[in-house]
Amino acid sequence: MQPLRIGCVPYLNAKPLIEGLVVSKGGNAARIERLDVTLEPPSDLVEQLAAGRYDVALIPAIEVLRRGFAYVPGIAIASPGPTDSVRLWLMKPIEQVKVVALDRNSRTTNALTRIVLEKKYGVMARYIVGDPAKGLKGDAAVTIGDASFKDYGVPSLDLGTEWRAFTGKPFVFALWAYEKGHPRAAEICRTLKRPRPAIEPIVEREYRRVGISKERCRTYLTKCITYGLGPAERAGLRLFQKHARSLELEEARA
């Protein structure tokens, strides 16, 4: 039988989910115990999963809702509040924001940004697509993942904090998703529902790579980001879907 083809994001927040698996870069997949793991940005993982390149992929929650994928129960990338890695950078005061650059690598956070701006702050902006690696555009700009640890020299909103203040719920960013009826669904769930690894080896290995202190890295992986999908997270996910539908974001692909 062929190895399970697993797609995952390259960000720090996903490291505990794939710790102990051999992960490839640049498309050169490595294999271990019938696993084949590749790292790609979340927006790319969505299309690759839909095209059948992967058996399972860690994809944005908004795309699971949009496309009706099945997902591994009990596991998510979520946050109870402050995320430290999902930000809206403000080049102007929020009441003056007219143009917002969404992150080309994001799907869920882009939708969350619109919900926060339009429903919480009453800001009706024009949205463009940006690439944080090439600098921030517009009056405000979204960053996700490791790019958010950089200091861009302007104030920012932590979008997990904003969601919690707006709804009182945790936020679910990503899920291990696969096609409904997949013939290896039981194997996928059994493989990925592993005990959480020790965090300290990840901290020791990753903090320099992302350019933050050990303490910030440890806090991020133990407090800012959580990995369970319990009743509170599922309630937050349902509320996110409700707001996304009200803004017609669940149907939009951009």
C-alpha positions in Angstrom: 0.0 0.0 0.0 1.2 3.5 -0.8 2.3 5.8 2.1 -0.4 8.2 3.3 0.2 11.5 1.6 0.0 14.2 4.2 0.1 17.9 3.5 1.0 20.4 6.3 1.8 24.0 6.7 5.4 25.0 7.4 4.6 27.3 10.4 5.6 26.9 14.0 2.1 26.4 15.2 1.9 23.1 13.3 5.1 21.6 14.6 3.5 19.7 17.5 1.1 18.0 15.1 3.9 16.5 13.0 6.6 16.1 15.6 8.3 12.7 15.0 7.4 12.5 11.3 10.0 13.1 8.7 9.0 16.2 6.9 10.1 17.2 3.4 10.8 20.6 1.8 10.8 21.6 -1.8 8.6 18.8 -2.9 11.1 16.0 -2.1 8.9 13.9 0.1 10.4 11.7 2.8 8.8 8.5 4.0 8.5 7.0 7.4 6.1 4.2 8.5 3.9 4.6 5.5 3.8 8.4 5.7 4.6 10.9 3.1 4.6 14.5 4.5 5.1 17.7 2.6 5.0 21.3 3.7 3.1 24.0 1.8 1.3 27.2 2.5 -2.4 26.7 3.6 -3.8 28.2 0.4 -1.8 25.8 -1.7 -2.8 22.8 0.5 -6.5 23.4 -0.2 -6.1 23.1 -4.0 -3.8 20.1 -3.7 -6.1 18.2 -1.4 -9.1 19.0 -3.7 -7.0 17.7 -6.7 -6.3 14.5 -4.9 -2.5 15.0 -4.4 -2.9 14.4 -0.6 -4.9 11.9 1.3 -5.2 14.4 4.2 -4.0 17.9 4.7 -4.0 20.6 7.4 -6.2 23.1 5.7 -8.0 26.4 6.8 -11.2 25.9 8.7 -13.1 28.1 6.2 -12.2 25.7 3.4 -13.5 22.7 5.4 -16.8 24.5 5.8 -16.9 25.7 2.1 -16.0 22.3 0.5 -17.6 19.9 2.9 -14.5 17.9 3.7 -14.5 15.4 6.5 -11.9 16.1 9.3 -10.1 14.2 12.0 -12.1 14.6 15.2 -10.7 16.1 18.3 -7.7 17.9 16.7 -7.3 21.4 15.4 -5.1 24.4 15.4 -7.1 26.8 17.6 -6.6 29.6 20.1 -8.5 30.6 23.2 -7.6 34.3 22.7 -4.3 36.0 21.9 -2.6 34.1 19.1 0.7 36.1 18.6 0.7 34.9 15.0 -2.5 36.1 13.4 -2.4 39.8 13.0 -3.8 42.8 11.3 -1.1 45.5 11.0 -2.4 49.1 11.0 -0.7 51.7 8.9 -3.6 54.1 9.7 -6.0 54.3 12.7 -8.6 51.6 12.3 -11.4 54.2 11.7 -9.4 55.5 8.7 -8.7 52.1 7.1 -10.0 52.0 3.5 -7.8 49.4 1.8 -6.9 46.1 3.5 -4.2 43.7 2.1 -5.2 40.1 2.8 -2.5 37.5 3.1 -2.1 35.5 -0.2 -1.3 32.4 1.9 -4.4 32.7 4.1 -8.0 31.7 3.8 -9.4 31.5 7.3 -7.7 34.5 8.7 -8.7 36.6 5.7 -12.3 35.7 6.4 -11.8 36.4 10.1 -10.4 39.8 9.3 -13.5 40.8 7.4 -15.7 39.6 10.2 -13.8 41.6 12.8 -13.6 44.8 10.7 -17.2 44.8 9.4 -19.1 43.4 12.3 -17.0 44.5 15.3 -15.7 47.9 14.0 -18.1 48.8 11.3 -15.2 49.3 8.8 -16.2 48.7 5.2 -12.9 48.5 3.3 -11.7 47.5 -0.1 -9.8 44.2 0.0 -6.7 43.4 -2.1 -4.2 40.5 -2.0 -0.8 41.1 -0.5 2.4 39.1 0.1 3.9 40.0 3.5 7.3 38.7 2.3 7.3 41.7 -0.2 6.2 44.2 2.4 2.9 45.4 3.8 0.4 47.1 1.5 -2.7 49.2 2.0 -3.9 50.9 5.1 -3.9 47.6 7.0 -2.4 44.2 6.2 -2.9 40.6 7.4 -0.1 38.3 8.3 -0.3 34.7 9.5 2.1 32.2 10.9 5.8 32.9 11.3 5.6 36.2 9.4 3.6 37.6 12.2 6.6 37.4 14.6 8.4 40.1 12.7 8.1 43.7 13.9 6.8 45.8 11.0 7.1 49.0 13.0 3.3 49.7 13.1 0.6 48.8 15.6 -1.4 45.6 15.1 -4.6 43.9 16.2 -4.2 40.3 17.4 -7.2 38.7 15.6 -7.6 35.9 18.1 -8.0 38.5 20.8 -10.5 40.4 18.7 -12.6 37.3 18.0 -12.6 36.4 21.7 -13.7 39.9 22.7 -16.4 39.9 20.0 -17.8 36.4 20.6 -16.5 35.0 23.9 -15.4 31.9 22.0 -12.1 30.3 21.0 -11.2 30.4 17.3 -10.4 27.4 15.1 -7.9 28.1 12.4 -7.2 24.7 10.7 -8.3 21.1 10.7 -6.9 17.8 9.4 -9.2 17.4 6.4 -9.9 14.6 3.9 -12.5 13.7 1.3 -15.7 12.2 2.6 -15.7 8.5 1.9 -12.0 8.2 1.7 -11.1 4.5 1.7 -8.3 5.0 4.2 -10.3 7.4 6.5 -9.9 5.1 9.6 -6.1 4.9 9.0 -5.9 8.7 8.6 -7.7 9.3 11.9 -5.7 6.7 13.7 -2.4 8.0 12.4 -3.0 11.7 13.2 -4.8 11.3 16.5 -1.4 10.9 18.3 -0.5 11.9 21.9 0.8 15.4 21.9 4.6 15.4 22.0 6.9 17.1 24.5 7.1 20.8 23.7 10.5 21.6 24.9 12.5 19.8 22.1 10.4 21.8 19.6 11.1 25.0 21.4 14.9 24.3 21.5 14.9 23.5 17.8 12.5 26.2 16.4 12.9 29.5 18.4 16.0 30.6 16.5 14.5 29.7 13.1 11.5 32.0 13.7 13.6 34.7 15.4 11.9 34.8 18.8 13.0 34.1 22.4 12.7 30.6 23.9 10.1 32.0 26.4 8.0 33.5 23.7 8.2 30.3 21.7 7.2 28.2 24.7 4.3 30.5 25.6 3.1 30.5 22.0 3.0 26.7 21.8 1.5 26.1 25.2 -0.9 29.0 25.7 -1.5 31.0 22.5 -2.1 27.9 20.3 -4.2 24.9 21.4 -4.6 21.6 19.6 -7.9 20.2 20.9 -11.3 20.4 19.2 -13.7 20.2 22.1 -17.2 21.6 22.7 -15.9 25.2 23.1 -13.9 25.1 19.9 -16.8 23.5 18.0 -19.1 26.2 19.2 -16.6 28.8 18.0 -16.4 27.1 14.6 -20.2 27.1 14.2 -20.3 30.8 15.1 -17.5 31.5 12.6 -19.5 29.7 9.9 -22.6 31.8 10.8 -20.7 35.1 10.5 -19.0 34.0 7.3 -22.3 33.0 5.7 -23.8 36.4 6.7 -21.0 38.1 4.8 -21.2 35.6 2.0 -17.6 34.6 2.7 -18.3 30.9 2.9 -19.0 30.9 -0.9 -16.1 33.2 -1.9 -12.9 31.5 -2.9 -10.7 34.6 -3.0 
